[in-house]
Amino acid sequence: LSIQQVEEAMDRLERKQDADVDILSFAKMSACLESVKDDNTKKSIYAHWVSRRKANGRAFIREFQPPVDIQNLDPSLAFRPRELENAANRGRARSNTVDNYRKLARIREDMDRFEEIAQLLVVRENMKKDANAARLTYAEET
């Protein structure tokens, strides 16, 4: 039995169970496990699903889980809107000042210099490669 088949069987069990709290019996759920041929394997998959469902205390699939309490601020359970205290600092307008222009101009010059240096490095490395190839051919000829 492959992992894919086990996952599909668990998914079918979960979807049949839906959001119900009371876990359905094996007899009612066995129709979901029709792709599994062996009865012992069906029972072990069902037992594994029941144990995980009981340990978790809720459905595995998010759409079947009950909504999280609004007062619960745990970020691992649900996303919450940002606090309004920091709203003033978000989205503040950037000003176009001479100082900001000079900073950006300096950054642009630095980037242009970096591009020239990178191109010169490529040329130097190509020259080294050609020189090494020439040395090899000269060594092979002599």
C-alpha positions as CSV (number, residue, x, y, z in Angstrom):
1,L,0.0,0.0,0.0
2,S,1.6,3.3,-1.1
3,I,1.7,6.5,0.9
4,Q,-0.5,8.1,-1.7
5,Q,-3.2,5.5,-1.3
6,V,-3.1,5.9,2.5
7,E,-3.4,9.7,2.2
8,E,-6.3,9.4,-0.2
9,A,-8.1,6.9,2.2
10,M,-7.5,9.3,5.1
11,D,-8.9,12.2,3.0
12,R,-12.0,10.2,2.1
13,L,-12.6,9.3,5.8
14,E,-12.2,12.9,6.8
15,R,-14.6,14.2,4.1
16,K,-17.2,11.6,5.0
17,Q,-16.9,12.5,8.7
18,D,-17.2,16.2,7.8
19,A,-17.4,18.5,10.8
20,D,-19.2,16.0,13.1
21,V,-17.7,15.7,16.5
22,D,-18.9,12.1,17.1
23,I,-16.7,9.8,15.0
24,L,-18.7,7.4,12.7
25,S,-18.3,3.7,13.2
26,F,-16.0,1.5,11.0
27,A,-19.1,-0.1,9.4
28,K,-20.3,3.3,8.1
29,M,-16.8,4.4,7.1
30,S,-15.8,1.2,5.3
31,A,-17.4,2.5,2.0
32,C,-14.7,5.2,2.0
33,L,-12.0,2.5,2.1
34,E,-13.2,0.5,-1.0
35,S,-9.9,1.2,-2.8
36,V,-8.1,-0.8,-0.1
37,K,-8.6,-4.5,-0.6
38,D,-7.3,-6.1,2.6
39,D,-9.7,-5.9,5.6
40,N,-6.9,-5.7,8.2
41,T,-5.3,-2.8,6.3
42,K,-8.7,-1.0,6.2
43,K,-9.1,-1.5,10.0
44,S,-5.6,-0.2,10.6
45,I,-6.1,2.9,8.5
46,Y,-9.4,3.5,10.2
47,A,-7.8,3.0,13.7
48,H,-4.9,5.4,12.7
49,W,-7.4,8.0,11.5
50,V,-9.5,7.7,14.7
51,S,-6.4,8.0,16.9
52,R,-5.1,11.1,15.1
53,R,-8.5,12.7,15.0
54,K,-9.0,12.2,18.7
55,A,-5.5,13.4,19.5
56,N,-6.0,16.5,17.4
57,G,-9.5,17.1,18.8
58,R,-10.8,18.5,15.5
59,A,-11.0,17.8,11.8
60,F,-7.8,17.7,9.7
61,I,-9.2,19.7,6.8
62,R,-9.4,23.4,7.6
63,E,-12.8,23.9,6.0
64,F,-14.3,21.4,8.5
65,Q,-12.7,23.0,11.5
66,P,-14.8,25.3,13.7
67,P,-13.8,29.0,13.4
68,V,-11.2,30.2,16.0
69,D,-12.4,32.4,18.8
70,I,-12.1,36.1,17.9
71,Q,-10.5,36.9,21.3
72,N,-7.7,34.3,20.7
73,L,-4.6,36.2,19.5
74,D,-2.4,33.1,18.8
75,P,-1.0,33.7,15.3
76,S,-0.5,30.0,14.6
77,L,-4.3,29.4,14.8
78,A,-5.6,32.3,12.6
79,F,-4.5,35.5,11.0
80,R,-5.5,38.6,12.8
81,P,-5.7,42.2,11.5
82,R,-2.8,44.4,12.5
83,E,-3.0,46.5,15.5
84,L,-4.2,50.1,14.8
85,E,-1.4,51.6,16.9
86,N,1.1,51.1,14.1
87,A,-1.3,52.3,11.4
88,A,0.1,55.8,11.5
89,N,3.7,54.6,10.6
90,R,2.6,52.4,7.8
91,G,2.0,54.0,4.4
92,R,3.5,57.3,5.2
93,A,4.3,59.3,2.1
94,R,7.9,59.5,0.8
95,S,9.1,63.0,0.1
96,N,11.0,64.0,-3.0
97,T,13.7,66.1,-1.5
98,V,17.1,67.2,-2.9
99,D,18.8,65.1,-0.2
100,N,16.9,62.0,-1.3
101,Y,17.7,62.7,-5.0
102,R,21.4,63.0,-4.1
103,K,21.4,59.7,-2.3
104,L,19.7,58.0,-5.2
105,A,22.1,59.6,-7.7
106,R,25.1,58.3,-5.6
107,I,23.5,54.8,-5.6
108,R,23.1,55.0,-9.4
109,E,26.8,56.0,-9.8
110,D,27.9,53.1,-7.6
111,M,25.8,50.7,-9.5
112,D,27.2,51.9,-12.8
113,R,30.8,51.6,-11.4
114,F,29.9,48.1,-10.2
115,E,28.7,47.1,-13.7
116,E,31.9,48.4,-15.3
117,I,34.0,46.4,-12.8
118,A,31.9,43.3,-13.5
119,Q,32.4,43.6,-17.2
120,L,36.2,44.1,-16.8
121,L,36.3,41.0,-14.6
122,V,34.6,38.9,-17.3
123,V,37.1,40.2,-19.8
124,R,40.0,39.4,-17.5
125,E,38.7,35.8,-16.8
126,N,38.3,35.2,-20.5
127,M,41.9,36.4,-21.1
128,K,43.1,34.0,-18.4
129,K,41.2,31.1,-19.9
130,D,42.6,31.8,-23.4
131,A,46.1,32.2,-22.0
132,N,45.8,28.8,-20.2
133,A,44.5,27.2,-23.3
134,A,47.4,28.6,-25.3
135,R,49.9,27.3,-22.7
136,L,48.3,23.9,-22.9
137,T,48.5,23.7,-26.7
138,Y,52.1,25.0,-26.7
139,A,53.0,22.3,-24.1
140,E,51.3,19.6,-26.1
141,E,53.1,20.7,-29.3
142,T,56.6,20.6,-27.7
